[in-house]
Amino acid sequence: MKIIIVGGSGTIGQAVMDRLAKKHTLISASREHGDVRFDITDPASIKKMYQSVGDFDAVVSTVGKVHFADLSAMTPEDYDIGLHNKLMGQVNLVLIGQHYINNHGSFTLTSGILSHDPIRGGTSASMVNGAIDSFVKSAAIELASGIRINAISPTILTESMDKYGDYFPGFESVPAERVALSYQKSVEGLQTGQIYQVG
């Protein structure tokens, strides 16, 4: 398969590329690194990215920014970061990509554990992750031409504990290599509308 890995230079993205590289043709896409450069917050840029890639069989998105802060300090602009980047960025990958992806292709998005296991300072991430999960379940019943869609919902990465561990007291981390297995399951399997919990 020819697979677009959005965020292939990130921790999860690189683990996914390592996992899929032996069997598939991979194209890494992101704002600053990779085979193709584009802005996930700009629908016109997403469309141009798809057009430049040509035929493809799957899209894996491992990106998405959100703002972490106590609820009392959050502003509408802080919520907009997650809404425009992680949520609508990934939704637009599907909305636009459905018109370019090959029949029986697949989309795999990334949400996260905070959709159902919240932490202090994580209201934006919880909101966005929950919305992504709901979008995936709903889009799965409408996508045409045998196109599938799933989401991966990991807990905090072992590789990220030094930086973010204080935000996740008592959470058990998982290595990116283990998380990558769920992306492989989504891409190479047959299920759709699934939220794969990793953690």
ZALUM-466720 format. One line per 3 residues: their letters; for each residue z, y, x of N, C-alpha, C. Coordinates in pm, 1 decimal. Each point is the difference from the previous one (the first is absolute). Example, Ala and Ser with C-alpha at 12.3 -4.5 7.8 and 13.67 -1.06 7.14 Angstrom:
% residues 2
as = 780.0/-569.0/1319.0/0.0/119.0/-89.0/0.0/120.0/90.0; -72.0/105.0/-35.0/6.0/119.0/82.0/73.0/109.0/-77.0;
END
This chain:
% residues 199
mki = 0.0/-120.1/82.6/0.0/120.1/-82.6/0.0/125.7/86.4; -53.5/106.1/-54.5/5.9/130.8/63.3/110.4/78.9/-69.8; 104.1/35.0/76.8/121.7/57.1/-57.0/29.2/136.4/61.5;
iiv = 24.2/99.3/-85.2/43.0/132.2/45.5/152.1/-0.3/3.9; 56.8/28.8/117.0/145.0/9.4/15.8/36.1/147.8/10.1; 55.1/54.5/-105.9/40.3/140.9/0.1/137.6/9.1/64.9;
ggs = 6.9/71.6/111.2/124.2/7.4/75.6/12.6/-112.0/101.6; -112.0/-43.7/53.4/0.1/-112.8/92.4/71.7/24.3/131.3; 27.8/126.3/31.1/69.4/30.1/125.1/151.3/6.6/-16.7;
gti = 49.0/-10.7/-123.5/143.8/3.2/-24.6/64.9/-134.3/26.5; 131.5/-5.6/-16.3/74.1/-122.0/30.5/-44.1/-116.4/-88.2; -2.7/21.9/-131.6/-45.2/-105.6/-90.2/-149.4/-21.7/16.5;
gqa = -75.2/108.0/7.4/-144.8/-11.1/11.5/-43.9/-81.0/119.7; 64.5/20.7/113.5/-36.2/-75.3/119.7/34.9/-146.8/-15.9; 113.6/-28.3/-63.9/38.5/-139.4/-23.2/-99.0/-69.1/-94.1;
vmd = -47.2/74.5/-99.9/-99.1/-55.1/-92.3/-131.8/-26.6/72.7; -40.3/92.5/84.4/-123.6/-18.9/75.9/10.5/-120.8/92.2; 114.3/-15.2/64.3/20.3/-116.3/86.9/-9.3/-129.6/-80.4;
rla = 52.4/3.1/-121.4/1.7/-118.8/-84.9/-139.7/-36.7/-50.6; -82.1/100.3/-31.9/-129.1/-23.5/-64.1/-119.4/-2.7/96.2; 20.9/45.3/122.1/-113.1/20.3/91.9/-76.5/-127.0/33.6;
kkh = 66.9/-114.5/1.2/-66.8/-123.2/42.3/-103.6/-48.9/-99.6; 17.9/34.8/-127.5/-87.3/-55.2/-103.6/-90.2/103.7/-67.3; 25.1/128.4/26.8/-70.2/102.4/-76.3/-50.5/112.9/89.4;
tli = -92.3/77.9/-53.8/-47.0/121.5/66.5/84.1/115.9/-52.0; 70.3/67.6/89.7/94.0/104.6/-39.3/-50.2/138.0/39.1; 23.6/95.8/-89.8/-30.8/140.0/27.1/127.9/79.7/-22.9;
sas = 50.9/60.9/105.8/121.3/79.9/-8.2/-34.5/142.1/-41.5; 73.0/51.6/-99.0/-27.0/134.3/-51.3/130.1/77.7/-15.3; 1.8/123.2/50.0/117.1/85.6/-15.1/-39.7/143.5/31.5;
reh = 97.6/88.9/-6.8/-29.0/141.3/23.9/-31.9/29.3/145.9; 73.0/-64.8/93.2/-12.5/36.4/140.9/-48.6/-111.8/90.3; 7.9/-125.2/-44.6/-37.2/-111.5/86.4/-89.1/-97.3/-74.9;
gdv = -64.3/-89.6/74.0/-75.1/-106.8/-63.2/-149.8/16.8/7.3; -69.4/-92.6/-64.7/-145.9/-0.4/-0.2/-56.8/109.5/-89.3; 73.7/33.7/-106.3/-43.7/101.5/-95.6/114.5/96.7/-23.7;
rfd = -27.9/129.8/0.4/102.9/101.8/-23.3/-20.0/59.1/-139.5; 109.5/13.5/-74.4/-8.2/62.5/-131.7/138.0/46.1/-42.7; 4.4/80.3/-106.4/124.7/55.6/-52.6/29.4/-65.9/-133.6;
itd = 106.2/-79.5/-6.9/31.7/-75.1/-120.9/38.7/91.2/-116.1; 35.3/125.3/27.8/35.8/92.5/-107.0/-121.0/73.0/-56.8; -118.9/-25.9/52.2/-122.1/69.3/-40.2/-100.4/-99.9/-58.1;
pas = -20.6/-0.8/-132.8/-93.6/-94.8/-60.6/-140.0/6.3/60.1; -47.3/119.1/34.3/-132.9/11.8/60.1/-5.0/-69.9/135.1; 109.3/7.8/75.5/7.0/-66.5/130.0/4.4/-151.8/-16.8;
ikk = 70.0/-47.5/-102.3/4.7/-143.7/-27.5/-139.8/-51.3/-33.9; -71.2/72.6/-85.3/-135.6/-39.7/-38.0/-92.1/-5.2/121.7; 10.4/99.9/85.1/-82.3/4.6/120.6/32.5/-117.5/91.7;
myq = 128.1/-36.4/8.4/41.4/-113.9/82.6/-65.2/-128.0/-49.6; 6.3/-23.6/-131.6/-60.6/-120.1/-55.9/-151.2/-3.1/24.5; -63.2/112.7/-16.3/-144.6/6.7/20.1/-37.9/-28.9/144.9;
svg = 84.1/43.8/92.4/-29.3/-21.7/141.7/19.8/-145.5/40.9; 90.4/-69.4/-67.3/28.5/-139.7/33.1/-110.3/-92.8/-51.6; -56.0/31.4/-115.2/-99.4/-89.3/-59.5/67.0/-113.5/-75.4;
dfd = -68.0/-113.3/-12.7/55.6/-112.9/-74.2/133.2/-44.7/58.7; 96.3/-31.5/-87.6/128.3/-53.5/45.3/59.1/-86.6/-109.6; 94.3/-85.8/39.7/56.2/-98.9/-91.4/145.6/24.0/-37.6;
avv = 69.2/78.0/79.0/141.3/21.8/-29.5/47.6/130.3/63.4; 102.3/58.4/-63.9/68.6/117.9/53.2/147.8/-32.0/6.8; 58.2/22.6/115.5/144.3/-14.9/18.1/55.2/136.2/39.0;
stv = 92.5/52.2/-80.4/61.4/129.3/30.5/143.8/-20.8/44.3; 31.7/47.8/120.1/136.2/-12.8/54.0/60.4/137.2/28.3; -51.4/103.7/-66.4/44.0/136.2/29.3/68.2/63.4/-121.0;
gkv = 59.5/114.6/23.8/58.8/77.4/-107.9/123.2/75.6/43.6; -4.4/131.5/-16.1/112.9/85.2/36.1/81.9/36.7/-123.2; 131.9/2.9/17.3/92.1/51.6/-100.8/107.6/81.1/71.5;
hfa = 69.5/82.9/-75.7/105.2/82.7/59.5/136.2/-57.5/-36.5; 86.2/-16.1/100.7/135.5/-49.1/-21.0/99.0/115.8/9.9; 81.9/18.3/-101.9/105.7/101.2/-0.9/89.7/-25.2/-119.8;
dls = 123.9/49.1/8.1/89.9/-11.5/-114.1/-61.5/67.6/-121.9; 25.9/-54.9/-115.5/-56.2/53.2/-123.7/30.0/149.0/-16.3; 120.2/41.6/38.7/38.6/139.9/-15.7/-83.6/94.7/84.5;
amt = -65.2/-54.1/103.8/-80.5/83.4/89.4/-149.6/-12.5/-25.9; -38.5/-93.0/-84.5/-142.4/-22.8/-25.3/-61.2/114.0/-80.7; -124.5/31.6/33.3/-75.3/102.8/-72.3/-125.4/-64.4/-60.7;
ped = -64.4/67.1/-94.6/-126.5/-53.0/-52.4/-102.3/-24.7/110.5; -1.3/86.5/99.2/-93.8/-15.9/111.4/29.9/-125.5/80.6; 128.3/-35.3/10.7/36.6/-122.5/71.6/-52.7/-123.2/-73.1;
ydi = 8.9/1.2/-131.8/-53.2/-112.9/-77.2/-151.9/-5.8/8.0; -63.3/116.6/9.9/-146.5/3.4/7.8/-53.3/-76.4/121.1; 77.6/-4.8/108.3/-44.0/-71.7/120.0/-29.4/-145.4/-34.2;
glh = 96.1/-66.5/-61.8/-18.9/-139.7/-36.0/-102.6/-20.3/-109.6; -2.7/93.1/-95.8/-93.7/-13.2/-111.8/-144.4/11.5/47.1; -27.8/95.5/87.6/-137.5/22.7/45.5/-41.5/-97.5/109.7;
nkl = 96.1/-42.3/82.6/-34.0/-85.3/113.2/11.9/-148.2/-34.7; 120.8/-50.9/-10.7/16.8/-144.6/-17.7/-48.8/-49.2/-136.0; 29.9/76.2/-106.1/-40.1/-45.8/-132.8/-147.7/24.4/-27.7;
mgq = -40.0/125.8/-15.6/-138.2/27.5/-38.6/-98.6/-32.5/111.9; 45.5/4.5/124.4/-87.7/-42.0/109.0/-43.6/-144.3/-18.6; 96.8/-88.1/-30.0/-32.2/-141.4/-18.6/-70.9/-24.8/-133.0;
vnl = 42.4/71.1/-104.3/-69.0/-13.3/-129.1/-146.5/39.7/14.6; -25.3/107.2/72.4/-138.4/45.3/18.1/-81.5/-96.3/85.6; 64.6/-71.5/90.6/-71.3/-103.6/74.0/-59.0/-102.7/-96.4;
vli = 73.6/-27.7/-107.5/-45.5/-96.1/-99.2/-100.4/63.7/-96.4; 33.6/116.6/-53.5/-87.8/66.3/-96.9/-139.9/21.3/56.0; -6.6/46.6/123.0/-129.4/24.6/64.1/-57.8/-129.2/55.9;
gqh = 84.7/-80.4/59.9/-46.8/-121.7/65.4/-56.5/-104.3/-92.9; 43.5/-1.0/-126.5/-50.4/-100.2/-94.8/-151.3/10.7/-19.3; -55.7/116.0/29.3/-143.9/21.1/-15.8/-79.1/-36.4/126.0;
yin = 70.8/-35.5/107.5/-65.9/-33.5/126.7/28.9/-141.3/47.5; 113.3/-55.5/-38.7/41.4/-131.1/48.7/-89.9/-109.5/-57.0; -18.5/-105.8/77.6/-80.6/-112.4/-46.8/67.7/-72.1/-116.3;
nhg = -79.2/-65.1/-83.6/55.0/-82.0/-108.0/98.1/-101.7/57.4; 106.7/-24.7/-75.7/105.4/-94.7/38.5/75.5/46.8/125.4; -4.1/129.9/24.4/77.4/56.8/110.6/145.1/21.9/-40.8;
sft = 77.6/62.6/88.3/141.4/21.5/-31.6/53.2/127.6/63.3; 99.2/56.3/-66.5/77.6/112.0/51.9/143.5/-46.3/18.0; 59.7/34.6/114.1/141.0/-28.6/23.5/68.2/130.8/38.9;
lts = 93.8/44.8/-84.7/70.4/125.5/23.3/140.1/-28.4/53.3; 69.2/106.9/38.8/136.5/-13.7/51.7/95.1/86.2/-81.5; 105.4/-63.0/-52.8/106.5/74.5/-67.9/126.1/-12.0/85.4;
gil = 104.6/-63.4/-48.5/119.3/-14.4/82.6/122.0/-36.9/-81.2; 101.3/-46.3/69.5/121.4/-53.4/-61.8/75.5/103.8/-83.7; -18.5/128.2/28.9/77.5/102.3/-69.7/-38.9/15.0/-146.4;
shd = -108.3/-63.6/-40.6/-36.7/3.1/-142.0/105.4/-68.7/-86.1; 70.8/-96.7/57.7/99.7/-74.3/-76.8/135.1/-9.8/70.2; 11.2/55.7/119.8/126.7/-4.2/74.3/19.0/134.8/68.7;
pir = 37.6/103.6/-74.7/-0.1/136.8/52.5/109.4/27.6/102.3; -24.3/104.5/78.9/96.2/46.5/99.4/22.4/150.1/-17.9; 105.7/50.5/59.6/25.1/143.7/-0.9/-113.3/71.6/73.6;
ggt = -49.6/105.6/-60.4/-107.1/77.3/62.2/-138.6/-55.5/-24.2; -11.1/-106.6/-80.3/-128.5/-65.6/-16.7/-62.5/12.6/-137.4; 35.2/104.7/-76.7/-52.8/10.0/-136.7/-152.0/10.7/-2.9;
sas = -57.6/71.2/95.2/-145.8/13.7/2.1/-65.6/-134.4/29.4; 51.6/-71.1/99.6/-55.7/-130.4/34.8/15.6/-98.6/-115.8; 115.8/0.8/-66.2/21.3/-90.0/-113.3/-98.8/28.9/-111.8;
mvn = -18.8/127.9/-30.3/-91.1/40.7/-106.0/-143.7/-41.2/31.8; -43.2/29.9/119.8/-137.6/-29.8/40.4/-23.6/-150.7/8.0; 93.0/-72.7/60.8/-16.7/-144.9/11.8/-7.4/-66.9/-137.1;
gai = 85.3/45.6/-91.7/-2.5/-54.2/-135.4/-132.2/27.6/-69.5; -54.3/119.2/21.9/-127.7/35.8/-61.1/-113.6/-85.4/55.9; 3.1/-25.4/130.2/-103.5/-84.0/60.8/5.2/-141.0/-58.0;
dsf = 120.3/-55.9/-9.4/13.7/-134.1/-57.1/-54.8/-5.7/-142.7; 31.4/100.4/-80.5/-47.0/3.1/-138.4/-151.3/17.3/-6.6; -53.9/84.0/87.1/-145.4/19.2/3.3/-71.3/-130.1/31.6;
vks = 51.6/-73.4/97.9/-62.9/-126.4/40.6/-1.7/-99.2/-116.4; 111.8/-13.7/-69.8/6.1/-93.7/-112.2/-98.3/38.2/-110.2; -12.3/128.6/-24.5/-88.5/47.8/-106.0/-146.9/-6.3/40.6;
aai = -30.2/43.9/122.6/-138.8/0.5/46.5/-56.6/-141.3/6.8; 86.1/-97.4/25.3/-45.7/-138.1/14.6/-68.1/-52.5/-125.7; 38.6/49.6/-117.0/-59.5/-50.9/-123.2/-127.5/75.0/-37.3;
ela = -34.2/105.2/77.9/-118.5/78.0/-32.7/-110.0/-2.9/105.6; 32.7/-33.2/121.7/-102.1/-1.8/103.7/-108.9/-101.8/-34.3; -125.4/40.4/17.2/-114.1/-84.3/-37.6/-50.7/-81.5/118.3;
sgi = -98.0/-83.4/-26.7/-74.7/-74.9/102.0/88.2/-89.2/86.5; 109.3/-49.9/-57.7/86.7/-91.0/72.9/81.6/64.4/109.8; 10.8/133.1/-1.9/75.6/70.7/103.0/149.3/-15.7/-25.1;
rin = 74.2/-31.8/104.7/144.2/-21.4/-10.2/76.3/117.4/60.7; 128.4/11.3/-38.6/87.0/101.8/58.5/143.6/-50.9/1.6; 68.2/20.9/113.0/141.1/-36.1/15.9/70.0/108.5/80.3;
ais = 131.9/-5.8/3.4/78.4/91.5/83.5/99.9/-80.1/82.6; 25.1/47.6/119.4/103.3/-57.6/86.0/119.7/94.9/-2.0; 118.6/-56.0/-24.7/121.0/81.1/-11.5/103.0/-46.9/103.0;
pti = -10.5/52.3/122.5/91.8/-46.1/105.0/130.9/78.6/3.5; 101.3/-62.2/56.3/122.7/70.8/32.7/-22.6/74.1/132.3; 104.9/54.8/57.9/-14.5/73.3/125.6/-44.7/-95.9/111.1;
lte = -88.0/48.7/85.3/-50.3/-80.8/110.2/102.1/-7.5/113.3; 4.1/-114.1/64.8/86.2/-14.1/117.3/-38.5/101.9/106.3; -130.0/24.4/13.4/-48.9/95.9/99.4/39.9/143.6/-31.2;
smd = 42.8/26.3/-122.6/35.1/136.5/-41.6/150.4/23.4/-9.4; 80.0/-100.5/33.3/144.8/11.2/-16.9/60.1/110.0/84.4; -49.2/19.0/122.4/55.1/104.5/85.9/-16.0/138.3/-62.4;
kyg = -110.9/20.1/-69.7/-30.7/131.6/-56.8/55.4/18.4/-140.7; -6.3/-104.8/-82.1/34.8/14.0/-141.8/118.2/-86.9/-44.6; 56.5/-76.9/92.0/104.8/-93.4/-37.5/119.1/63.5/-69.3;
dyf = 34.6/122.6/38.3/115.3/67.1/-61.0/-21.8/28.4/-148.0; -124.5/7.7/-42.2/-31.0/23.8/-141.4/14.9/-128.2/-83.4; 3.5/-115.2/67.6/-0.6/-128.6/-68.9/122.1/-83.7/37.3;
pgf = 120.9/49.5/-27.4/120.2/-76.0/36.8/8.2/-131.8/-77.5; 22.0/-108.0/73.9/15.8/-130.3/-63.3/-130.2/-70.8/-32.9; -114.1/63.3/25.4/-128.9/-63.4/-25.9/-38.3/-90.4/117.1;
esv = -55.1/-115.0/-31.7/-50.9/-88.7/103.6/-145.9/35.7/27.6; -31.7/26.4/124.3/-136.2/39.6/36.1/-90.2/-122.2/14.1; -130.9/26.5/-2.8/-98.2/-106.8/23.7/-100.0/49.1/103.8;
pae = -45.8/-87.1/88.9/-99.5/40.3/99.3/-136.4/21.1/-64.8; -77.3/91.2/56.3/-132.7/30.3/-53.6/-88.2/-123.8/-4.2; 17.3/-89.4/96.0/-80.2/-122.2/4.4/20.2/-84.0/-125.3;
rva = 123.3/-2.7/-50.4/28.0/-75.3/-122.9/-58.5/72.2/-120.9; 9.5/131.1/-2.8/-57.2/77.9/-109.9/-150.8/-21.7/-8.5; -63.2/-10.9/116.2/-145.2/-17.1/4.7/-45.8/-126.7/-71.2;
lsy = 84.9/-101.2/-7.8/-35.8/-123.1/-69.6/-31.6/26.4/-146.3; 73.2/91.4/-62.3/-22.8/29.6/-141.0/-133.6/71.3/-21.1; -38.2/82.5/95.3/-131.2/64.2/-9.1/-110.2/-105.6/11.8;
qks = 19.5/-95.5/88.3/-96.1/-108.8/12.8/-8.2/-79.3/-130.5; 113.9/-27.0/-60.4/3.7/-72.8/-126.5/-76.0/75.2/-107.5; 17.6/131.3/-5.1/-68.9/81.6/-99.5/-150.6/-0.1/21.2;
veg = -41.8/15.7/124.8/-142.8/10.1/31.6/-71.0/-134.4/-15.9; 58.8/-105.5/50.4/-67.7/-129.1/4.4/28.9/-88.0/-121.2; 97.1/37.2/-80.7/34.7/-79.0/-117.3/-82.0/37.8/-121.6;
lqt = 46.7/-44.8/-116.6/-72.3/24.1/-124.5/80.9/77.7/-102.8; 126.0/27.8/29.3/85.4/66.8/-98.2/-35.3/147.3/-13.4; 33.6/55.8/-116.2/-19.9/143.0/-23.5/113.7/53.0/-86.2;
gqi = 27.0/129.6/13.0/107.9/62.2/-75.4/137.8/-36.7/49.5; 8.3/-49.4/123.0/127.4/-47.1/55.8/65.9/105.6/87.8; 132.3/0.8/0.3/78.5/81.5/92.5/72.4/-98.0/90.4;
yqv = -43.9/-8.8/125.2/59.8/-94.2/94.2/120.1/66.1/68.7; 119.3/-46.5/-35.4/122.7/52.2/59.9/22.9/-67.1/134.7; 25.1/81.5/101.6/26.3/-53.7/133.6/132.9/55.2/48.1;
g = 102.0/-84.5/-0.7/129.3/46.3/42.7/109.5/-77.0/-70.4;
END
